[in-house]
Amino acid sequence: MPYEWFEMLKYQFGQHNWTILKEEFSDVIQIYVHVPEHESELFVNWVDNYTRKQVNYEDLGVVWG
């Protein structure tokens, strides 16, 4: 994600109880977010709406453990 979105999304993810597991900083920021499976569609729609599709994301699938 572009740097200008990082703090806003980090705050909002906390408000939704979506946990940031890892942050990687370079020319853009990559974050790994734990979203409960039953909220995955809500998460995708929320990110698209909140950022007006300015933040790209990749679904890494279901992780157990």
MDTraj code that builds the backbone (N, CA, C; nanometers):
import mdtraj as md
import numpy as np

residues = "MET PRO TYR GLU TRP PHE GLU MET LEU LYS TYR GLN PHE GLY GLN HIS ASN TRP THR ILE LEU LYS GLU GLU PHE SER ASP VAL ILE GLN ILE TYR VAL HIS VAL PRO GLU HIS GLU SER GLU LEU PHE VAL ASN TRP VAL ASP ASN TYR THR ARG LYS GLN VAL ASN TYR GLU ASP LEU GLY VAL VAL TRP GLY".split()
xyz = np.array([
    [0.0839, -0.1170, 0.0000],
    [0.0000, 0.0000, 0.0000],
    [0.0882, 0.1229, 0.0000],
    [0.0399, 0.2305, -0.0550],
    [0.1145, 0.3562, -0.0460],
    [0.1245, 0.4012, 0.1014],
    [0.2320, 0.4682, 0.1336],
    [0.2558, 0.5117, 0.2717],
    [0.1422, 0.5968, 0.3280],
    [0.0789, 0.6767, 0.2438],
    [-0.0252, 0.7669, 0.2958],
    [-0.1465, 0.6923, 0.3520],
    [-0.1643, 0.5665, 0.3193],
    [-0.2767, 0.4879, 0.3708],
    [-0.2428, 0.4116, 0.4984],
    [-0.1167, 0.3959, 0.5292],
    [-0.0763, 0.3038, 0.6346],
    [-0.1380, 0.3355, 0.7703],
    [-0.1182, 0.4536, 0.8223],
    [-0.1672, 0.4858, 0.9575],
    [-0.3195, 0.4805, 0.9654],
    [-0.3871, 0.5294, 0.8621],
    [-0.5343, 0.5267, 0.8620],
    [-0.5858, 0.3833, 0.8641],
    [-0.5283, 0.2983, 0.7791],
    [-0.5741, 0.1599, 0.7752],
    [-0.5358, 0.0838, 0.9012],
    [-0.4182, 0.1090, 0.9519],
    [-0.3753, 0.0428, 1.0754],
    [-0.4742, 0.0728, 1.1881],
    [-0.5144, 0.1968, 1.2007],
    [-0.6131, 0.2354, 1.3024],
    [-0.7472, 0.1664, 1.2774],
    [-0.7955, 0.1725, 1.1539],
    [-0.9252, 0.1145, 1.1217],
    [-0.9265, -0.0375, 1.1383],
    [-0.8174, -0.1039, 1.1014],
    [-0.8111, -0.2490, 1.1216],
    [-0.8254, -0.2819, 1.2692],
    [-0.7623, -0.2033, 1.3544],
    [-0.7757, -0.2236, 1.4992],
    [-0.9183, -0.2055, 1.5462],
    [-0.9890, -0.1090, 1.4891],
    [-1.1286, -0.0862, 1.5253],
    [-1.2177, -0.2042, 1.4872],
    [-1.1787, -0.2767, 1.3832],
    [-1.2551, -0.3930, 1.3375],
    [-1.2012, -0.5244, 1.3960],
    [-1.0997, -0.5154, 1.4818],
    [-1.0345, -0.6341, 1.5384],
    [-0.9705, -0.7224, 1.4329],
    [-0.9207, -0.6613, 1.3260],
    [-0.8411, -0.7317, 1.2251],
    [-0.6954, -0.7072, 1.2633],
    [-0.6214, -0.8125, 1.2880],
    [-0.4881, -0.8046, 1.3439],
    [-0.3805, -0.7996, 1.2355],
    [-0.2927, -0.7003, 1.2443],
    [-0.1777, -0.6942, 1.1544],
    [-0.0701, -0.7864, 1.2119],
    [-0.0364, -0.8888, 1.1346],
    [0.0614, -0.9875, 1.1793],
    [0.2041, -0.9493, 1.1441],
    [0.2211, -0.8772, 1.0331],
    [0.3558, -0.8452, 0.9855],
    [0.3491, -0.7198, 0.8997],
    [0.4516, -0.6366, 0.9089],
    [0.4635, -0.5152, 0.8270],
    [0.5988, -0.5179, 0.7572],
    [0.6002, -0.4884, 0.6279],
    [0.7249, -0.4810, 0.5512],
    [0.7285, -0.3470, 0.4788],
    [0.8370, -0.2729, 0.4988],
    [0.8499, -0.1393, 0.4437],
    [0.9543, -0.1362, 0.3334],
    [0.9189, -0.0799, 0.2198],
    [1.0118, -0.0535, 0.1095],
    [0.9557, 0.0672, 0.0359],
    [0.9495, 0.0647, -0.0971],
    [0.8888, 0.1774, -0.1682],
    [0.7383, 0.1830, -0.1441],
    [0.6801, 0.0710, -0.1037],
    [0.5412, 0.0632, -0.0573],
    [0.5419, -0.0189, 0.0707],
    [0.4299, -0.0271, 0.1357],
    [0.4184, -0.1059, 0.2584],
    [0.3360, -0.2302, 0.2289],
    [0.3856, -0.3440, 0.2722],
    [0.3084, -0.4672, 0.2658],
    [0.2744, -0.5067, 0.4085],
    [0.1482, -0.5371, 0.4302],
    [0.1076, -0.5842, 0.5623],
    [0.0345, -0.7159, 0.5462],
    [0.0481, -0.7977, 0.6475],
    [-0.0226, -0.9250, 0.6524],
    [-0.1251, -0.9121, 0.7640],
    [-0.2524, -0.9292, 0.7286],
    [-0.3618, -0.9044, 0.8217],
    [-0.4384, -1.0339, 0.8445],
    [-0.4623, -1.0650, 0.9712],
    [-0.5474, -1.1802, 1.0033],
    [-0.6918, -1.1324, 1.0070],
    [-0.7734, -1.1940, 0.9222],
    [-0.9161, -1.1643, 0.9181],
    [-0.9885, -1.2978, 0.9374],
    [-1.0794, -1.3061, 1.0356],
    [-1.1540, -1.4306, 1.0510],
    [-1.2236, -1.4678, 0.9196],
    [-1.2262, -1.5959, 0.8892],
    [-1.2785, -1.6421, 0.7609],
    [-1.4193, -1.5901, 0.7334],
    [-1.5031, -1.5871, 0.8348],
    [-1.6415, -1.5417, 0.8140],
    [-1.6507, -1.3910, 0.7848],
    [-1.5404, -1.3163, 0.8027],
    [-1.5382, -1.1725, 0.7736],
    [-1.4601, -1.1390, 0.6477],
    [-1.4127, -1.2400, 0.5751],
    [-1.3242, -1.2134, 0.4613],
    [-1.3920, -1.1306, 0.3522],
    [-1.5166, -1.1586, 0.3194],
    [-1.5864, -1.0799, 0.2169],
    [-1.6099, -0.9378, 0.2655],
    [-1.6465, -0.9232, 0.3912],
    [-1.6638, -0.7903, 0.4507],
    [-1.5333, -0.7111, 0.4426],
    [-1.4207, -0.7760, 0.4741],
    [-1.2900, -0.7107, 0.4705],
    [-1.2583, -0.6584, 0.3312],
    [-1.2743, -0.7434, 0.2308],
    [-1.2447, -0.7043, 0.0922],
    [-1.3309, -0.5856, 0.0506],
    [-1.4590, -0.5938, 0.0761],
    [-1.5497, -0.4842, 0.0391],
    [-1.5174, -0.3572, 0.1167],
    [-1.4862, -0.3726, 0.2446],
    [-1.4563, -0.2562, 0.3271],
    [-1.3306, -0.1849, 0.2763],
    [-1.2225, -0.2609, 0.2494],
    [-1.0982, -0.1994, 0.2007],
    [-1.1227, -0.1274, 0.0679],
    [-1.1944, -0.1918, -0.0238],
    [-1.2247, -0.1282, -0.1525],
    [-1.3019, 0.0021, -0.1332],
    [-1.4042, -0.0014, -0.0494],
    [-1.4862, 0.1183, -0.0276],
    [-1.4088, 0.2278, 0.0460],
    [-1.3371, 0.1903, 0.1513],
    [-1.2665, 0.2882, 0.2339],
    [-1.1564, 0.3587, 0.1547],
    [-1.0854, 0.2832, 0.0701],
    [-0.9716, 0.3391, -0.0039],
    [-1.0072, 0.3769, -0.1478],
    [-1.1324, 0.3580, -0.1836],
    [-1.1771, 0.3808, -0.3223],
    [-1.0884, 0.3031, -0.4197],
    [-1.0581, 0.1797, -0.3801],
    [-0.9786, 0.0841, -0.4587],
    [-0.8374, 0.1343, -0.4894],
    [-0.7826, 0.2177, -0.3993],
    [-0.6465, 0.2683, -0.4170],
    [-0.5426, 0.1801, -0.3487],
    [-0.5882, 0.0785, -0.2755],
    [-0.4974, -0.0133, -0.2074],
    [-0.5204, -0.1521, -0.2637],
    [-0.4123, -0.2135, -0.3101],
    [-0.4209, -0.3486, -0.3627],
    [-0.4019, -0.4487, -0.2497],
    [-0.4664, -0.5632, -0.2621],
    [-0.4509, -0.6678, -0.1620],
    [-0.4505, -0.8019, -0.2326],
    [-0.3967, -0.8977, -0.1621],
    [-0.3891, -1.0334, -0.2141],
    [-0.4375, -1.1270, -0.1049],
    [-0.5298, -1.2138, -0.1395],
    [-0.5795, -1.3122, -0.0439],
    [-0.4818, -1.4283, -0.0418],
    [-0.4197, -1.4504, 0.0723],
    [-0.3239, -1.5601, 0.0858],
    [-0.3905, -1.6892, 0.1300],
    [-0.5222, -1.6859, 0.1418],
    [-0.5954, -1.8079, 0.1748],
    [-0.6147, -1.8255, 0.3229],
    [-0.6648, -1.9423, 0.3561],
    [-0.6957, -1.9768, 0.4946],
    [-0.5703, -2.0302, 0.5604],
    [-0.5447, -1.9785, 0.6798],
    [-0.4294, -2.0240, 0.7564],
    [-0.4822, -2.0763, 0.8893],
    [-0.4410, -2.1935, 0.9258],
    [-0.4815, -2.2541, 1.0533],
    [-0.3668, -2.2427, 1.1526],
    [-0.4050, -2.2268, 1.2772],
    [-0.3017, -2.2284, 1.3805],
    [-0.2918, -2.0997, 1.4547],
])
top = md.Topology()
chain = top.add_chain()
for i, resn in enumerate(residues, 1):
    res = top.add_residue(resn, chain, resSeq=i)
    for name in ("N", "CA", "C"):
        top.add_atom(name, md.element.get_by_symbol(name[0]), res)
traj = md.Trajectory(xyz[None], top)
